[in-house]
Amino acid sequence: MALYLTESDVRKALDMPLAIAAVEDAHRALTEGRAQDLPRQRTRTPKLALHLLQASYTDQSGVSVTGFKAYTSSRAGNRFLIHLYDGASGALRAMISADLLGMIRTGAASGVASRWLANPHAHELAIFGSGWQAEGHLAAQLSVLPIEKVSVIARNAEKRDAFVARMQQEFPDRLIVSVSMDAAADAVGAADVVGTITTSSSPVLQAEWVNPGTHLNAAGSNALIRRELPEDLIRKGCPIVVDTVETALRESGDLLPLLEKGRLLPRQLIELGDVITGRVQINPNTQGISIFESQGLAVQDMAFALKVLERAIERGLGTELPIAFAADAAMR
């Protein structure tokens, strides 16, 4: 029988260390040939968009899954659902509500990038954005780096202050402060790591704010209409790391204008999996600026969903679905 995991079930089964480990292995698996990922596809109506991401993944113990995440976006909000199938029999293993799972996975991707690209002694973080996705981004950075101070930068003061208050309760051992856009330059200038997790259509910071040795995680620009980093800052980036080159060339609103103008070439982009496996050696450069452009991959979702499902089974979570296939009977 397949399991259905609600948002409540998922919340009881996941944590950030589990997410970071799963996402890191997803990228390793892509490079090692244990996984396949297809870029996001979108279908639209006048009032709604359906987004579909699909992948296959085999973990290090040999467990294989394939599946897809489908989500809709409209003025009414977003709805996320993962379908996870057995990689050998094709039997449906789970349907998983994936709002929280996706948020944590998105943050984990930037956490993995910081683990491999940022100064391991980084102690100050600046984040642009105070929405739902920013929660996962903040949690991931605090999981992988010895961050002591976090500056949260956002235009809406009420939402920003409310976000900071929640994060102060969740992470009482860290100094988390609310910063207006007027003071953003100073916060960025003091930061070792900068994250952007917004829906902005224009850059949220300026190149001259960023000091040498800084690492940037840009996680909000997953469509041509979205821009978070200015072109002159991206041109300073070395290295520029992406989830996969194929996805970046389709979706990165930050990179596509430079690529179109010939000011950035596809071969300059480095895949995160190549860094993790050592195919590309990255040495922290105190005089350089490293950039991770994160669009999000289905293989990240599949790897994390598998680990969440395994933990949910261990803890007796989920509801059995009345869905069976001939393959299910053959497996019993």
C-alpha positions in Angstrom: 0.0 0.0 0.0 1.1 3.6 -0.7 1.2 6.1 2.1 -0.2 9.6 2.1 1.7 12.1 4.3 0.0 15.3 5.3 1.8 18.5 6.1 1.5 17.5 9.8 3.1 14.1 9.1 5.9 15.7 7.2 6.5 18.2 10.0 7.0 15.3 12.4 9.4 13.5 10.1 11.8 16.1 8.8 14.5 18.3 10.1 17.2 20.5 8.5 20.1 18.1 9.0 18.1 15.4 7.2 17.3 17.8 4.4 20.9 19.0 3.9 22.2 15.4 3.8 19.6 14.4 1.3 20.1 17.4 -1.0 23.9 17.0 -0.9 23.6 13.4 -1.9 21.1 14.3 -4.7 23.7 16.5 -6.3 26.4 13.9 -5.7 24.1 11.3 -7.3 23.6 13.5 -10.4 27.3 13.7 -11.0 27.9 10.0 -10.3 25.1 8.9 -12.5 22.8 7.7 -9.8 20.1 10.2 -10.7 18.4 12.0 -13.6 16.7 15.3 -13.4 14.4 17.0 -15.9 13.9 20.8 -15.9 10.6 22.3 -14.7 7.8 22.5 -17.1 4.9 24.9 -16.8 1.3 24.8 -18.1 -0.9 27.9 -17.7 -4.5 29.0 -17.7 -5.4 32.7 -17.6 -5.5 32.6 -13.7 -3.2 29.7 -12.8 0.1 27.9 -13.5 0.9 24.3 -13.1 4.6 23.5 -12.5 5.9 20.0 -13.0 9.4 18.7 -11.9 10.4 15.0 -12.3 13.5 13.0 -11.5 14.9 9.6 -10.6 17.3 8.9 -7.7 19.1 6.0 -6.1 20.6 6.6 -2.7 23.9 5.3 -1.5 22.4 2.1 -0.1 20.8 1.2 -3.4 17.2 2.3 -2.8 15.8 3.6 -6.0 12.8 5.9 -6.6 11.4 8.0 -9.3 8.6 10.5 -9.3 7.5 14.1 -9.7 6.4 17.2 -7.8 3.5 19.1 -9.1 2.4 22.4 -7.8 -0.1 25.1 -8.8 0.3 28.8 -8.2 -2.4 31.4 -8.4 -3.7 34.3 -6.4 -5.3 31.8 -4.1 -1.8 30.5 -3.1 0.4 27.6 -3.9 -0.3 23.8 -3.5 2.5 21.2 -3.6 2.3 17.4 -3.9 5.0 14.8 -4.5 4.3 11.5 -6.1 7.0 8.9 -5.2 7.3 5.6 -7.1 9.5 2.5 -6.5 12.4 2.7 -8.9 12.2 -1.0 -9.8 8.6 -2.0 -9.8 6.9 1.3 -10.5 4.6 0.8 -7.5 3.4 4.0 -5.9 5.2 4.4 -2.6 3.8 7.7 -1.4 1.9 10.9 -2.1 3.4 13.6 0.1 2.1 17.1 0.8 5.2 19.2 0.0 4.7 22.8 1.1 6.9 22.5 4.2 9.1 19.9 2.5 9.8 22.2 -0.4 10.6 25.1 1.7 13.1 23.2 3.8 14.6 21.6 0.7 15.0 25.0 -0.9 16.9 26.3 2.1 18.9 23.1 2.3 20.3 23.7 -1.2 21.7 27.0 -0.2 23.0 25.4 3.0 24.9 22.8 1.0 26.3 25.5 -1.3 27.5 27.5 1.7 29.1 24.4 3.2 31.2 23.9 0.1 31.7 27.5 -1.1 31.6 29.9 1.9 34.3 30.7 4.4 33.9 27.9 7.0 34.5 30.5 9.8 31.7 32.8 8.5 30.1 34.5 11.4 27.7 37.1 9.9 24.8 36.6 7.5 22.6 39.0 5.7 19.3 37.8 4.1 17.1 39.7 1.7 13.5 38.4 2.2 11.2 37.8 5.1 8.7 35.4 3.6 8.0 31.7 4.1 11.0 30.6 2.1 13.4 32.8 4.1 12.7 30.6 7.1 14.3 27.6 5.5 17.2 29.6 4.1 18.0 31.0 7.6 17.8 27.6 9.3 20.1 26.0 6.7 22.8 28.6 7.0 22.8 28.3 10.8 23.1 24.6 10.4 26.2 24.6 8.4 28.1 27.8 9.5 29.1 29.3 12.9 26.9 32.3 12.2 26.6 34.6 15.2 24.6 37.5 13.7 21.9 37.6 11.1 20.6 40.8 9.4 17.2 40.4 7.9 16.6 42.9 5.1 13.1 43.5 3.5 11.0 46.4 2.3 7.9 45.7 4.3 8.8 46.7 7.9 5.8 45.0 9.5 6.4 41.6 7.9 10.2 41.9 8.4 9.8 42.6 12.1 7.3 39.8 12.6 9.7 37.4 10.8 12.6 38.5 13.0 10.6 38.0 16.1 9.7 34.4 15.1 13.3 33.6 14.2 14.5 35.1 17.5 12.3 32.6 19.3 13.4 29.7 17.2 17.1 30.6 17.4 17.5 32.3 20.8 21.3 31.8 20.8 21.9 33.9 17.7 21.6 37.7 17.3 18.9 38.3 14.6 18.1 41.9 13.7 15.7 43.7 11.5 17.3 45.9 8.9 15.5 48.4 6.6 16.5 48.8 3.0 18.0 52.1 3.8 20.6 50.3 6.0 21.1 47.3 3.7 24.5 48.5 2.3 26.1 48.4 5.8 24.6 45.0 6.6 25.8 43.5 3.3 29.2 45.0 3.8 29.6 43.4 7.2 28.4 40.0 6.1 30.4 36.9 5.2 27.4 35.3 3.5 24.5 37.0 1.8 21.3 35.3 0.8 18.5 36.5 -1.5 15.1 34.7 -1.3 12.7 37.1 -2.8 10.2 37.4 -5.7 11.8 40.7 -6.9 11.8 41.6 -10.5 14.8 44.0 -10.1 18.1 43.6 -8.2 17.8 43.9 -4.4 21.4 44.9 -3.7 24.3 46.6 -5.4 27.7 45.2 -6.4 29.7 47.8 -4.5 28.0 46.7 -1.2 29.6 43.2 -1.4 33.2 42.8 -0.1 35.8 40.4 -1.5 35.6 37.0 0.2 31.8 37.1 0.4 29.6 34.1 -0.6 26.2 34.8 -2.1 23.2 32.4 -2.3 20.6 33.7 -4.8 17.5 31.5 -4.5 14.6 33.6 -5.8 15.3 34.1 -9.4 13.8 31.0 -11.0 12.2 32.8 -14.0 13.2 35.4 -16.5 10.9 38.0 -14.9 12.8 37.7 -11.6 16.0 39.4 -10.8 17.9 39.6 -7.5 21.6 40.2 -8.4 22.8 43.1 -10.6 24.8 42.2 -13.7 28.0 43.9 -12.5 27.9 41.8 -9.3 27.5 38.5 -11.3 30.4 39.5 -13.5 32.6 39.6 -10.4 31.5 36.1 -9.4 34.2 33.4 -9.4 33.0 30.7 -9.2 29.4 30.9 -10.3 27.8 27.6 -9.2 24.4 26.4 -10.3 22.1 23.4 -9.5 22.6 22.1 -13.1 23.7 24.1 -16.1 20.7 22.8 -18.1 18.2 24.2 -15.5 20.1 27.5 -15.1 20.1 28.1 -18.9 16.3 27.7 -18.9 15.3 29.5 -15.7 17.9 31.8 -14.1 16.6 35.3 -14.4 19.8 36.6 -12.9 22.1 34.8 -15.4 20.0 34.8 -18.7 20.5 38.5 -19.6 24.2 38.1 -19.3 24.2 34.9 -21.3 22.1 36.5 -24.0 24.6 39.5 -24.2 27.6 37.2 -24.3 29.0 38.6 -21.1 28.7 35.2 -19.5 29.3 31.9 -21.2 27.7 28.6 -20.2 31.1 26.9 -19.8 31.8 29.4 -17.0 29.0 27.8 -14.9 29.9 25.1 -12.5 27.5 22.5 -11.2 27.2 22.0 -7.5 27.6 18.2 -7.8 31.0 18.7 -9.5 32.1 20.7 -6.5 30.8 18.1 -4.0 32.5 15.2 -5.8 35.7 17.0 -6.3 35.5 17.0 -10.1 36.0 20.8 -9.8 38.3 22.0 -7.0 37.1 25.1 -5.3 39.5 26.8 -2.9 38.0 29.6 -0.7 39.3 32.9 -2.1 39.4 35.8 0.3 39.6 38.2 -2.6 36.9 36.6 -4.7 33.1 36.5 -4.6 31.4 33.1 -4.9 27.8 32.9 -6.2 25.3 30.0 -6.0 22.3 30.4 -8.3 19.6 28.1 -7.0 16.6 27.3 -9.2 15.6 24.1 -7.4 15.6 20.5 -8.8 13.2 17.6 -8.7 16.0 15.3 -7.7 16.4 17.3 -4.5 12.7 16.8 -3.8 12.9 13.0 -4.6 16.0 12.5 -2.4 14.5 14.4 0.5 11.0 12.9 0.1 12.5 9.4 0.3 14.2 10.1 3.6 11.1 11.7 5.0 9.1 8.7 3.9 11.5 6.3 5.5 11.4 8.2 8.8 7.6 8.5 8.6 7.3 4.7 8.3 9.7 4.2 11.3 7.5 6.5 13.4 4.1 5.1 12.2 3.1 8.3 10.4 0.8 8.6 7.4 -2.4 7.1 6.0 -2.6 4.1 3.7 -4.1 4.9 0.4 -6.5 2.4 -1.3 -4.3 2.3 -4.4 -2.8 -1.0 -5.5 -1.1 -2.2 -8.6 -0.2 -5.7 -9.9 3.4 -4.9 -8.9 2.3 -4.5 -5.3 1.0 -8.0 -5.1 4.1 -9.4 -6.7 6.3 -7.7 -4.1 4.3 -9.3 -1.2 
